[in-house]
Amino acid sequence: MVTIGAYDGVHVGHQAILARVRAMADELDCATAVVTFDRHPATVVRPESAPKLLTDLGQKLELLAAAGVDECVVVEFGKERSRQSAEDFVKEVIVDCLAARAVVVGHDFHFGHRRGGNVPLLQRMGAELGFDVLGVSLAADDTGSEPVSSTRVRALLAAGDVEVAARLLGRSHEVRGTVVRGDARGHELGFPTANVALSDEILLPADGIYAGWYEQPGGEVHAAAISLGRRPTFYQQAEASVLEAHLLDFDGRLYDEAAKVRFSVRLRGEERFDSETELVEQMGRDVEAARRVLA
């Protein structure tokens, strides 16, 4: 039983499809497989408008496994693959690689060169090559008002609405990176932070101050006050936002460690302060606010 897609974010809509695939596979007494891609196809076919990613490849595979998927086939998506016809993709991946008995995709799913493949094409080829095809609609959110999609989650995060985004993801939005040395300004101000360097491909929420969680490589999880922004109190211009996490009640070394940062609640927007004293006072209030909402 096969499903195909970018599966960026593995949100609750994706999870509903995967649950359906699992149930159908159990009826047929067969395994489940997800065919996904090593990068978002848009980065190759329309890089100027390619979306930022909700999950990197490693996190996506972890989430798919947690959803009960038996196998994941990661297709390398480069220029040559982007020119492959939909028919050749079906024969190579769905038939020759996976010997699929059934394929489940979104009803508006498109694939292959110039998006030439869709559900009707899959159904025609399935009738010839021996697999069934089911096109399913996007699942609605918990209010039943709007469908859940990766595009919608990205828009919520861009607006800083991490709480509604979490409802659609089924978990808090998480980013992964490595702790690097910064300018040590947080330490000087009395609030040492872990500066987390991330891939440019990963989507961050809107700049602001957040309460959330920081996970170390060994699985230790710490409550954190998280600053994401361009630090306007100290810099008139900055090329990119910086992610800094102040771990509550923690005293230790984090440099060069892998870090997972989860955004739970947005406390406020980023502000410029007239003095370091005003900034330090606000940082103290932010830490206490984070402590309260995470308790």
C-alpha positions in Angstrom: 0.0 0.0 0.0 1.7 3.2 -1.3 1.2 6.9 -0.8 3.2 9.6 -2.5 4.0 13.2 -1.6 6.3 15.8 -0.2 4.7 15.2 3.2 6.4 18.4 4.5 5.5 18.8 8.2 3.7 15.4 8.4 0.7 17.5 9.8 -2.6 16.1 11.0 -4.0 16.0 7.4 -1.1 13.8 6.4 -1.5 11.7 9.5 -5.2 11.1 8.5 -4.1 9.8 5.1 -1.4 7.6 6.7 -4.0 6.2 9.1 -6.2 5.4 6.2 -3.3 3.8 4.3 -2.5 1.7 7.4 -6.1 0.5 7.8 -6.3 -0.5 4.1 -3.0 -2.3 4.3 -4.1 -4.2 7.3 -7.2 -5.3 5.4 -5.0 -6.5 2.5 -2.3 -7.9 4.9 0.4 -5.9 3.2 3.0 -3.3 4.2 2.7 0.4 3.9 5.2 2.6 2.1 5.6 6.4 1.6 7.3 7.7 -1.5 8.8 11.1 -0.8 11.6 13.3 -2.0 15.0 14.3 -0.7 14.1 18.0 -1.2 10.9 19.9 -2.0 10.4 19.4 -5.8 9.7 23.2 -6.1 13.3 23.9 -5.3 14.2 22.4 -8.6 11.2 23.3 -10.9 10.5 26.8 -9.5 13.2 27.8 -7.1 12.2 31.4 -7.1 9.0 30.5 -5.3 9.9 27.4 -3.5 8.5 27.3 0.1 10.6 27.0 3.2 10.4 23.6 4.8 8.5 22.7 8.0 10.7 19.7 8.5 14.1 18.6 7.3 14.4 15.2 5.8 15.6 13.4 9.0 12.7 14.8 11.0 10.2 14.0 8.3 11.4 10.4 8.2 11.1 10.2 12.0 7.6 11.5 11.9 6.6 9.1 9.2 8.0 6.2 11.1 6.1 7.4 14.3 2.9 7.4 12.2 3.3 3.7 11.6 4.8 3.7 8.1 6.7 0.5 7.3 8.9 1.8 4.6 10.0 5.1 3.2 11.4 5.5 -0.3 13.3 8.8 -0.7 13.5 9.8 -4.3 16.4 12.0 -5.3 14.8 15.0 -7.0 17.2 16.8 -9.4 17.0 18.2 -12.9 16.9 14.8 -14.5 14.1 13.6 -12.3 12.1 16.8 -12.9 12.1 15.9 -16.6 10.9 12.3 -16.1 7.4 11.6 -17.4 4.6 10.7 -15.0 4.3 7.3 -16.8 8.0 6.5 -16.4 7.8 7.5 -12.7 4.9 5.1 -12.1 6.6 2.2 -13.8 10.0 2.8 -12.1 8.9 3.6 -8.5 5.3 2.3 -8.0 5.5 -0.9 -10.1 9.2 -2.0 -10.4 10.4 -0.8 -7.0 7.4 -1.3 -4.8 5.1 -3.7 -6.6 2.2 -1.6 -5.2 -1.2 -3.2 -4.8 -2.8 0.1 -4.1 -1.9 3.8 -4.2 -3.4 6.6 -2.1 -2.8 10.2 -2.9 -4.5 13.6 -2.4 -7.3 14.2 -4.9 -5.4 17.2 -6.4 -2.0 15.4 -6.5 0.2 16.1 -9.5 3.6 14.6 -10.4 5.9 14.1 -13.3 7.3 16.4 -16.0 5.2 19.6 -16.1 2.8 18.0 -13.6 1.5 15.7 -16.2 0.5 13.0 -13.7 -2.7 13.1 -11.7 -5.3 10.8 -10.1 -7.0 9.9 -13.5 -3.6 9.0 -15.0 -2.8 6.8 -12.0 -6.2 5.1 -12.3 -5.7 4.4 -16.0 -2.2 3.0 -15.4 -3.4 1.1 -12.3 -6.0 -0.7 -14.4 -3.3 -1.8 -16.8 -0.6 -2.6 -14.3 -2.6 -4.1 -11.5 -2.9 -1.6 -8.7 -5.9 0.3 -7.3 -5.9 4.0 -6.8 -7.7 6.2 -4.3 -7.7 10.0 -4.4 -8.6 11.5 -1.0 -9.6 15.0 0.1 -7.6 17.1 2.6 -8.7 16.6 6.2 -10.4 19.5 7.9 -9.0 21.1 11.1 -10.5 20.5 14.5 -13.1 23.2 13.9 -14.2 21.6 10.6 -13.9 25.0 8.9 -10.8 24.7 6.7 -8.6 21.9 5.3 -5.2 21.3 6.8 -2.3 21.9 4.5 1.4 22.6 4.7 0.7 26.0 3.0 -1.7 26.9 5.8 0.8 25.9 8.5 3.5 28.0 6.9 1.2 31.0 6.8 0.4 30.6 10.5 4.1 30.4 11.4 4.9 33.4 9.3 2.3 35.3 11.3 3.8 34.0 14.6 0.7 32.0 15.4 2.6 29.0 16.7 -0.3 27.8 18.9 -2.7 27.3 16.0 0.1 25.9 13.8 0.7 23.3 16.6 -2.9 22.2 16.4 -2.5 21.6 12.7 0.8 19.9 13.0 -0.2 17.8 16.0 2.8 19.0 17.9 4.8 22.2 18.4 6.8 23.4 15.5 10.4 22.2 15.9 13.6 23.4 14.2 16.9 21.6 14.4 20.4 23.0 14.2 23.8 23.3 15.9 24.8 25.6 18.7 27.4 28.1 17.5 29.4 30.8 19.2 27.7 34.2 19.1 28.7 37.6 20.5 28.2 36.5 24.1 25.9 39.4 24.7 23.3 37.3 26.5 25.9 36.2 29.0 27.0 39.7 29.5 23.4 40.8 30.2 22.8 37.9 32.7 20.8 35.7 30.4 23.2 33.3 28.5 21.7 31.9 25.4 22.4 29.0 23.0 22.8 30.5 19.5 21.3 27.9 17.1 22.5 27.9 13.5 19.9 26.5 11.1 19.7 25.5 7.4 18.3 28.4 5.3 15.8 25.9 3.9 13.9 25.6 7.2 10.9 27.8 8.0 11.1 29.9 11.2 8.2 31.6 12.9 7.8 35.4 12.8 10.5 37.3 14.7 9.6 37.7 18.3 10.0 36.3 21.8 8.6 32.8 22.5 8.3 30.3 25.3 9.2 26.8 24.3 11.4 23.8 24.8 15.1 23.0 24.0 16.2 19.4 23.6 19.8 18.2 23.9 21.3 15.3 21.9 20.9 13.0 24.9 17.2 13.7 25.1 17.3 16.1 28.0 14.6 18.7 27.6 14.7 22.2 29.1 12.1 25.0 29.3 13.4 28.0 27.4 12.7 31.6 26.6 13.5 31.9 22.9 14.5 35.1 21.1 14.2 35.1 17.3 15.1 38.3 15.5 17.6 40.8 14.3 18.4 42.4 17.8 17.4 46.0 16.9 18.6 47.3 20.3 22.2 46.6 19.2 22.1 46.5 15.4 20.5 49.0 13.0 20.6 46.4 10.2 21.1 42.7 10.2 21.1 40.3 7.3 19.1 37.5 9.0 17.2 36.7 12.1 19.2 34.9 14.9 17.7 32.1 17.0 18.8 32.3 20.7 17.4 30.1 23.5 17.9 30.9 27.2 17.5 27.6 29.0 15.7 28.1 32.4 17.6 26.9 35.4 20.4 25.5 33.3 24.1 26.0 33.8 26.2 24.0 31.3 28.1 24.0 28.0 26.1 23.7 24.8 28.6 24.7 22.1 28.8 22.5 19.0 25.9 20.4 20.2 22.9 19.4 18.0 19.8 21.3 19.2 16.1 20.9 18.8 14.0 24.0 19.6 10.2 23.8 19.9 8.0 26.9 19.8 5.0 26.7 22.2 3.7 30.3 22.8 4.5 33.7 21.3 5.0 36.1 24.2 5.6 39.3 22.3 7.0 40.8 19.1 10.6 41.9 18.8 11.2 45.4 20.2 14.0 48.0 20.2 14.9 49.4 23.6 16.6 52.7 24.4 19.0 51.2 26.9 20.5 47.9 28.0 18.9 48.4 31.4 15.4 48.5 29.8 16.2 45.4 27.7 17.5 43.5 30.7 14.3 44.3 32.7 12.2 43.1 29.8 14.3 39.9 29.4 13.6 39.2 33.1 9.9 39.6 32.5 10.1 37.4 29.4 11.8 34.6 31.4 9.2 34.7 34.1 6.4 34.7 31.5 8.0 31.7 29.8 8.2 29.9 33.2 4.5 30.5 33.8 3.2 29.4 30.5 5.4 26.3 30.4 4.7 25.2 34.0 
